[in-house]
Each structure stands twice: as C-alpha cells, then as structure tokens.
Amino acid sequence: MAEEIKPTRKKPDFRRTDWHKKIRFSRKKNLKWRAAKGRHNKIRLSRAGHPGKVKIGWGNKSELKNQVNGMDFERVENLMQIKNTKMKAVIIGRIGKKLREEILKIAKEKGIVILNRYRSKNATK
C-alpha cells in the first residue's frame, strides 16, 4: 500500500501590501500577491509580526504538484472523454447545462469525483 503524501505545512494566504486598507485590493479577484516595493515596507523586509512573503521554500513537493485535494485529475469536455477516463477525479470544462448533467450522471455511475461541482444558489436541499 502506498502512503498518502501530505504537504509539510500550511501555506499562508499571500496577499499584497495594505490589502485591508483599500476596498479595491480586498475584493476576491484582487486578493493576489504583488511584491512589496516600498523603502520601509515591513513585508519586504520580512519583519516579525507581518504577513509572510512569497519565497521558493513555500512550494509543494513535486508529488503534490498538479493535484487538487490530493487527487490527480483530468479535464473533461465531452462524453467520450468521461467514458474513457481512468482517473478517479475530473474537472468539467466550459460546457452547457444539458451536457454537464449527462457528464454528472456518467461520473456518478463510474464513481468519479467531480472537483468543480458547485451548488447553484437555487438548489433545493
């Protein structure tokens, strides 16, 4: 039996300087890393008590790269791809509602996990 490989530590949320001070930086799509460039910037200087800086050492192990939730996956865009896949998990590409429902049905029969299956706001419980 192969042992499951786990990440060594939890990565911090790398956010740009002063993201909490400006509304435009705190929106979800703008919560991305931008290098600190200021002269006295504490993040750039890696001072204690301030957010972490993006560095090479924060990367995952090579076995964990290109995985989602610890699973290898394949992108699926049509019925033939879902029928022929040997992966345990898939990500559904940009397709319409009818084809998505058919792919979900086939995946359920084969026991394949859909990694980007989101519940709609109007879904009933």
C-alpha positions in Angstrom: 0.0 0.0 0.0 1.4 3.4 -0.9 1.3 6.0 1.8 -0.5 9.3 1.2 1.8 12.2 0.7 0.8 15.3 2.7 2.1 18.8 2.5 4.6 19.6 5.1 2.9 22.8 6.4 0.0 25.1 5.7 0.8 27.9 3.3 -0.2 31.4 4.4 -2.6 33.4 2.3 -0.1 35.6 0.4 -1.8 39.0 0.0 -0.5 42.3 -1.3 0.6 45.1 1.0 -2.2 47.2 2.5 -4.9 44.9 1.1 -7.1 45.6 4.2 -6.9 49.4 3.7 -8.2 49.7 0.2 -11.5 48.2 -0.9 -10.3 47.5 -4.4 -7.5 45.3 -3.1 -9.8 43.3 -0.8 -12.1 42.1 -3.5 -11.8 38.4 -4.1 -10.4 38.8 -7.7 -7.7 41.3 -6.4 -6.6 39.2 -3.4 -3.4 38.2 -5.2 0.2 38.7 -4.4 2.1 41.8 -5.6 5.6 42.2 -4.5 6.2 44.9 -1.9 8.5 47.7 -3.2 8.4 50.4 -0.5 11.6 51.6 1.2 10.4 50.9 4.7 8.0 48.1 3.9 7.9 45.5 6.7 6.7 42.7 4.4 9.6 43.3 2.0 12.0 43.3 5.0 10.4 40.0 6.4 9.8 41.6 9.8 8.3 39.5 12.6 4.6 40.0 13.1 3.9 40.9 9.5 2.5 38.7 6.7 4.8 36.2 5.0 6.5 36.9 1.7 6.3 34.6 -1.3 9.5 32.5 -1.5 10.7 29.4 -3.2 10.6 27.4 0.1 6.8 27.6 0.2 6.4 25.4 -2.8 4.8 21.9 -2.6 6.6 18.6 -3.0 6.8 17.5 -6.6 4.5 14.6 -6.0 1.7 17.0 -4.8 2.0 19.5 -7.7 -0.7 19.4 -10.3 -3.2 17.9 -7.9 -6.5 19.2 -6.3 -7.4 17.9 -2.9 -4.6 15.3 -3.2 -6.1 13.8 -6.3 -4.8 13.6 -9.9 -7.4 14.9 -12.3 -8.2 15.2 -15.9 -10.2 17.9 -17.7 -13.3 16.7 -19.4 -15.2 18.5 -22.1 -17.4 15.8 -23.8 -19.0 12.4 -23.2 -16.2 10.4 -24.8 -13.6 11.8 -22.5 -15.6 11.0 -19.4 -16.3 7.4 -20.6 -12.6 6.8 -21.5 -11.0 8.4 -18.4 -9.1 6.3 -16.0 -8.7 9.0 -13.3 -10.6 9.0 -10.1 -11.3 12.7 -10.3 -12.2 15.1 -13.2 -12.7 18.8 -13.8 -15.5 19.6 -16.2 -14.6 22.2 -18.8 -16.8 25.0 -20.1 -19.9 23.3 -21.4 -23.6 23.8 -21.4 -26.1 22.7 -18.8 -27.5 19.7 -20.6 -24.1 18.2 -21.4 -23.0 18.9 -17.8 -25.9 16.9 -16.4 -25.1 14.0 -18.7 -21.5 14.0 -17.6 -22.5 14.2 -13.9 -24.8 11.2 -14.4 -22.0 9.1 -16.1 -19.5 10.2 -13.4 -21.9 9.1 -10.6 -22.2 5.6 -12.3 -18.5 5.2 -12.6 -17.7 6.6 -9.1 -15.7 9.5 -10.4 -15.4 12.6 -8.2 -16.1 16.0 -9.9 -13.8 18.6 -8.4 -15.6 21.6 -9.7 -19.1 20.7 -8.9 -20.7 23.8 -7.4 -24.2 24.0 -5.9 -26.4 26.6 -7.5 -28.0 29.3 -5.4 -31.5 28.0 -6.2 -30.7 24.3 -5.4 -33.1 22.7 -3.1 -31.8 20.5 -0.2 
